[in-house]
Amino acid sequence: NLNNSSFVDFDLPEPLCLAAYYLMKVWPDKKTILYGEDTYSPKLHERYDLIFMPSYEICKVGQNSIDLFINKNSLGEMTKETATNYIHYITKSTKYFFHMNHEIKPNIYDKDEVGLLGYEYPVPNEKFKLLFRYPDIGRWVYKGEFDESLDIFLYLYERKN
């Protein structure tokens, strides 16, 4: 319900379709654009409230075109090379970067390739300041007990002036 804002979703096809369907049902009056209806560029942020694009369109996101970039659990599901590529575009585009991802146990992929943990993400220290880092206590609440093995941590970075 923020005025003069837009929600941009870069995702895999299946979750992207579900998110688009749900949000278009919740907010039928919001101006929405789906992939294929126009070429993605940051100029769409001014014309649409809801923007749904496949993950590979992130390479078209503009310099300083996003106020807050949120990643929830997906960077930790990517290979090191893919996550590094995403973080490059995220840090190029945003003022704030919030993520919650694996902190203790990385994913292991074919050929023993290991994914990155949250503290290993190549967020450039010269451009971003870490505002906070703490464990996702919501998982403790859900589980009903303190469990140190829960490895999702929350991070918030702010672009330096």
Salt bridges, closest charged atoms under 4 A:
ASP38 OD2 - ARG47 NH2 3.04
GLU57 OE1 - LYS60 NZ 3.03
ASP67 OD1 - LYS95 NZ 2.98
GLU77 OE2 - HIS102 NE2 2.94
GLU103 OE2 - ARG133 NH2 2.77
ASP136 OD2 - ARG139 NE 3.33
ASP147 OD2 - LYS143 NZ 2.44
ASP151 OD2 - HIS102 ND1 3.22
